[in-house]
Structures are given as structure tokens and as C-alpha cells.
Amino acid sequence: MSERFKLALAGSAIAVGVVVSLVSVAIGGVASGSQQGSSLATSGATSGATSGGGQQGAYGGFGGVGGSSKVPTFDGIPLSDITSPGQYQPSYQPGVPLRLPPGRKVSAANPLRVLVIGDSVMFTAELALQAALQSTGEVKVFPSAIEGWGTTTDPNWAADISAAMAETRPDLVVGTWSWDDSLSLAHPAQYSETLNRLVSLVTSGPDGASGMVFLQFPPLGPLVIPNPAEDRIREEGVASWNSLAEKVADENPGRALFFKVAGSVTNDGHFAAFSRIGNSLIRIRWTDDVHFCPAGAIPYSYAVAQLIGGMFQLSPEQGHWWGGSWLADPRYYEATGSSTSAPPVDNCPAVAQVGSSSGN
């Protein structure tokens, strides 16, 4: 038995409706949607406590952006079922939450201004985050993630961020990236200094924001060409970046936070290429097992929006932000031009079948 739902795709001139078929799968067996056995974000309600404490945000059945009591759905499917991370809830570390300057009140006329920075993974999530936050009517998001970006790949990163700050005048800077993993792994003290410098840059001066939010980078899947040794290095690199970003956030109370949101797209903390929806699956990561498909960008961004919405007491979201025109963006369906090893054009294939070798 199959389930169908419509992705509202908007073209340059007209809106196009595309029906995506989700292939039915048997529940109870060990399914493999990638090159490793546990690549599913398995079905289940989101409930329970967050490990490590911290502030919890509403997720799935717990409410909508800004604490809405309704359960958001994606064409009738609860968002809590698009990824089902078991006991996971988005959170940030205990400490001082970010606050706007005295007298600064967020409203439709004076929206919270959010600058998004990061690499290609953030690039595939930022449109969903923009849609989620802006649906409150009280946020203006400036998507600025760049493929291959990092402080180690951009020698002018400080000047570039300063220029973006001057142009957008954000209240909040949000981002995640992985291109600094090698430095964070090999020289953690040096990289901690870099991240502290970033926090200082973002929160100082006439264009300074109220805070920097580091987003937990999601686990990476196995390389297309199997290389277990390299896979381990990549896994260690992601863990190192996340750990140092959280450490730097702890060292800058009131100026930086680390949002634990990667669990929204994992199988009990491990990489997941697909998410189970009832008896069916949908691909949440590109066929390269790194970047987000829309069905992965939605819960990841939704988790982020929950924490921002709660922290700044935003109004509930309005409309079906998860089914907006951003779904038609070519970044989800066309190979990126910045890499000679870019995946095929079916980055986010419409049909996701468990055990199929076509997904990688």
C-alpha cells in the first residue's frame, strides 16, 4: 500500500504540483536505505527528556513554532513523523539565553533579523528555515550560506562576515559548517580561538548582533566509494566541530548558544538517509548522504525554529510553510556546479525504496 502527498513546486511563471509516491515497506525487518544497515529515521512519537539538560523547544506533537498548540503537518502528515528521533527534543545548553537590547520589541513592523551562514549543508537547509521563521510574520531571514564555506576555506571570512553584518544588520547569526573539521580535530585550541573570534566579531560593533547560534552539524553517511578509514575521520571531524562549537558557546554566555538539533534527522543519533512515514519511506538526505533533501531540511529547520521562537516569544507560524515555493529550488534536484564529483541530478529522487542501490 502506498501513500501520496503533493509537494507544491513553484516554477518561474506558474505553480506546478508534483505527486511524490512513497514506496511501501515492511515494518519489522532490518532495512537498508544506504550503504549501511541503519539508515532510517524510524517511526515513533517524539517524547521524553533531552539528554544533557538545557532548554527544550516544542517539537512535533509538542506544538508549533513559538509554542503553538496545533500539530504542524506536511500535507496531512505530522512533522513529527517525517523524522522520528525517539526521545529526541531540540535543546540548547543550560546558561544565559540570548536577549535583545532593552526596548527592542519584535513585531511584524520590526521583525527579528536573522543572518544564516555556513556551507553547502546549511545551504540546503536555509530555505526551509527561512520559510519556517518568516511564517510567523515577525522574522526576516537572510540566507547567506555558501558551498564550501569555512573559516579555513575563506581567507577573508572575517571581512566577509563583517560586510554581511553591515548589509543585513541582524539580531541573530545562525549557522553550521564542516569545512573546518580538519583544523578542529588536529588543533582544537587554535580552532577554539577562531570560533571565539567569530563570536566576538558577530556580537561587537555598531552592527553587532545579540548573539551567535551554532547549529549542531548532522551526521554524515558513508562515502559513495567505500572507504571506512576516511568515513571514521569524517565522523570524528563532525564530532570535533560540534564539541568545540558547544564549548565556545559555553564560554560566551549571553552571546552564543549551541542548538542540539541534529537528532531531528537521525536514527537514534546515527546517520539516516531515509525517514519512515507509516509503512513508507522518504529520502531526507541527498544521494551523496551529506546534504539535505526537503524532507530533511524541514524537520532540521523546524527544530531550530522551535528554539528561536521560544527564546524570542515569536507568534505561531502561519500557513503551510513546509509546502511553499522553496521546494522548487534547483539546489535540491540539480548537481551543484562547484564540485567535479557532484552527485547526479536526482539528488532527492521522488521514489525512495528500501534496499535499492539507486540511492547512492
Steps between C-alpha positions, in 0.01 A plus 500: 500500500642839405445851634505816292542861580547808289805721501392844391773594256508849352662563162622834372156585362246244622449272797548133424358217711710185516371184660773310680444128547637350817583132461343271761737291709452221750542603863689275735801402291838667486481733199789662322442822309868566445831319522455435869227309676349760732432784260139567598358761732252252644138572585392597851366790702738768615490502875713475811782702645794642319833354597735751651230734622464846355202688369247291310300618204168371374533233233248305298209417727628749757391799295595740225745783457477739792308251712188455287269229632422356156696212349659614172455262209657460158198438274326317781811323632613624844848650493581277794464205262721637223788434733441294809798531733358310796578686822649798319397860559689807377685677778782731589743486787402638839614854550411850400259517203550765236317826560423797280607849614269676747207656318543278193161336448444255216193563287381479140611859453832441674586133433776292651782507243686171455816456291574141396861398431662167426597253230305291250319301772367825645433608140257209464328581830481879497194535274293279729623699801412823323152369420439377856614816676349748256163324521467652849478841338758627748832390350710602201756236397804568281620167350874541439652151521766427236610163366841408637503780756702487819749714685774278356376523140419871499816700579285813518229350718513776762468777242227310315294450814552862601371609160197273531433636848516858376264420215240301695532642855393171660375442853618142475758308297434129450714241326673166468784373281747214470791632295692586818484144633864420424626801695262442790615138520873563466528830690198543729650784704580700189157442354331593827676836471360538149144431613540738794619763255191432288269546799673826589476623141131416475402660832718813499494838333218715362366214288540239774231238552356385829658163456654221293321165479705197397279223363599143569634354176315181400678164462641418157425182311762269346696613197360399163825311432543291818789615718448402866816677617395829340147456631638476854705817452194686372295376794768611745523837326128568534510397867800727557334803339179449695690458825709814453203706384311399814806572714540849353130568551542402866791742528288787368182506710246750375687534171496150349302177511533151359171353376481121525284435196677224303283239667212621286650320198661195655420145598563514873796730446639315198492594134169448321449532123127439516219565742213260552149640464263226606585208272681719247831682466612837381859605432621768741860530379644538150624193319847607617380431859616846608263779397134546585204411283188708575363227729821529704526878487148530639546324838854632547385857440183448697705396802709816467189713462353348817792620708518844342123541522494409866799712590363817339131422562407508134144459380396157370574421138237570238419304185667189361856626503630145448322479163601837357668601177846442652448130426556574131849639555751329267743438785298192593478348155802609300866420547696790643749660267765552765613139513630269230372207706150640536221243531261429214203725434271274700652626825160461664326232291124494521490128571693365795506120527657313788797292394526663158853558375381793291503726803877532505 
